[in-house]
Amino acid sequence: MELKLRYYGDPILREEAADVEDFDEELFEQAAAMIETMVRERGIGLAGPQVGLRKKILIALKMADLDDSDADPVVVVNPEILERSRDTWVYEEGCLSIPGVNGDVTRSEKIKLRYQDVGGAEHVIEASGMFARILLHEIDHLHGKLFIDYLSTARKSLLKPKLNEISKTYNG
């Protein structure tokens, strides 16, 4: 199963993803294909809508820090943020669905998350630093939110020509 990236301007990126109810072979295959796609595209995270899946599934590298490129991927299904720290940090984010665009985003330093794995088993984890940031970025995708939504109006105005170009180039 080969999955293709969806790009800024594709309506699926602004939709609310559906809860996963069937933990079957198809879900397992989709998760494996998502990991392959993320690796192929040199990403550190990937959400279902980014590859045309209208389901609450994401892949995130369990990065300990910014240089942890050997981190293992984690498949997260039906994530629910239970807690967010008040401590935040700013980091320049990008997105596979918005190539060539970056911007500073403030996110919580730590989160507590409940999710299911591809077999349906429930887990509760605490994530911090880069791993928490990746999870938050990908969870936003499941709710139709993009990192550019956090940018200032002025910054978004400056990016508008680039965003229009991405939309036209990749979405016809």
C-alpha positions in Angstrom: 0.0 0.0 0.0 1.6 3.3 -1.1 0.3 6.5 0.4 0.6 9.9 -1.2 1.1 13.1 0.7 -1.7 15.7 0.7 -0.7 19.4 0.5 -1.9 22.8 1.7 -5.1 23.6 0.0 -6.4 20.0 0.0 -9.7 20.2 2.0 -8.9 17.0 4.0 -6.3 18.9 5.9 -9.0 21.1 7.4 -11.4 18.3 8.3 -11.9 16.6 11.7 -10.7 13.0 11.5 -13.0 10.2 12.7 -12.3 8.0 15.7 -10.8 4.6 14.8 -13.2 1.8 15.7 -11.8 -1.2 13.7 -8.5 -2.4 14.9 -8.0 -4.8 12.0 -5.4 -5.8 9.4 -6.3 -2.8 7.3 -5.4 -0.4 10.2 -2.1 -2.3 10.7 -1.3 -2.0 7.0 -2.2 1.7 6.9 0.1 2.3 9.9 3.0 0.5 8.3 2.4 2.5 5.0 2.3 5.7 7.0 5.7 4.9 8.6 7.1 4.1 5.1 5.8 7.4 3.8 7.2 9.4 6.7 10.6 7.9 6.3 10.5 8.4 2.5 9.6 12.0 2.9 12.1 12.5 5.7 9.5 13.5 8.3 9.5 13.2 12.0 5.7 12.8 12.3 2.7 12.2 10.0 -1.0 12.3 10.6 -3.7 10.3 8.8 -5.2 13.3 7.0 -1.8 14.1 5.5 -2.0 10.9 3.5 -5.8 11.0 2.8 -6.9 8.9 5.8 -9.9 10.5 7.6 -9.0 8.7 10.8 -7.4 9.6 14.1 -4.1 7.9 13.5 -0.6 9.4 13.6 3.0 8.4 13.6 5.6 10.3 15.8 9.3 9.8 16.2 10.0 9.3 19.9 12.8 11.9 19.8 14.6 12.6 23.1 16.1 15.8 21.6 16.5 17.7 18.4 19.4 15.5 17.2 17.7 12.2 17.9 17.3 11.1 14.3 17.5 7.4 15.2 14.4 7.6 17.3 11.8 4.8 16.9 8.3 5.7 15.5 5.3 5.3 17.7 1.8 4.6 16.2 -0.8 6.6 18.1 -4.5 5.9 17.5 -7.4 8.0 18.9 -5.2 10.3 21.0 -6.6 12.4 23.8 -4.5 15.0 25.6 -5.1 14.6 29.3 -2.7 17.3 30.6 -0.5 20.1 29.2 2.2 21.8 31.1 2.1 25.5 31.6 5.8 25.6 30.7 6.1 26.3 27.0 8.9 26.7 24.4 9.1 28.2 21.0 10.6 26.2 18.1 10.5 26.7 14.3 8.2 24.1 12.9 7.6 22.9 9.3 5.2 20.4 7.8 5.4 17.8 5.1 2.1 19.1 3.8 3.4 22.7 3.6 6.8 22.3 1.9 9.3 25.2 2.2 7.3 27.0 4.9 8.5 27.3 8.5 7.4 29.4 11.5 7.9 29.7 15.2 5.2 27.9 17.3 4.8 28.0 21.0 3.8 24.6 22.5 3.7 23.0 25.9 6.9 21.5 27.1 5.2 18.4 28.5 1.9 16.5 27.9 0.1 13.5 29.3 -1.6 11.5 26.5 -4.0 8.6 26.4 -4.1 6.7 23.1 -4.6 3.2 21.6 -2.0 1.2 19.7 -2.8 -0.6 16.4 -4.1 -3.6 18.3 -6.6 -1.4 20.3 -4.7 -1.6 23.6 -4.9 1.6 25.7 -1.8 3.5 26.9 -1.2 6.6 28.9 2.2 8.3 28.5 4.0 11.4 29.5 6.0 13.1 26.7 8.3 16.1 26.9 10.4 18.3 24.7 10.6 17.3 21.0 8.5 14.2 21.4 5.6 16.2 23.0 5.9 18.9 20.2 5.7 16.3 17.4 2.6 14.7 19.1 0.9 18.1 19.5 1.6 19.0 15.9 0.2 15.8 14.6 -2.8 15.8 16.9 -3.6 19.3 15.5 -3.8 17.7 12.1 -6.4 15.3 13.3 -8.6 18.3 14.2 -8.0 20.2 10.9 -5.5 22.6 12.4 -2.1 23.4 10.8 1.0 24.9 12.4 0.6 28.1 10.3 -2.7 28.8 12.3 -0.4 29.7 15.2 1.5 32.3 13.3 0.8 36.1 13.6 -1.4 37.8 11.1 1.6 39.6 9.7 3.6 36.4 9.2 0.6 34.7 7.5 0.3 37.7 5.2 3.9 37.3 4.2 3.4 33.6 3.6 0.2 34.0 1.5 1.9 34.0 -1.9 4.0 30.9 -1.0 0.8 29.1 0.4 -1.1 29.9 -2.8 1.8 28.6 -4.9 1.8 25.3 -2.9 -2.0 24.9 -3.3 -1.8 25.5 -7.0 1.3 23.3 -7.6 0.1 20.3 -5.7 -3.7 20.4 -5.9 -4.1 21.5 -9.6 
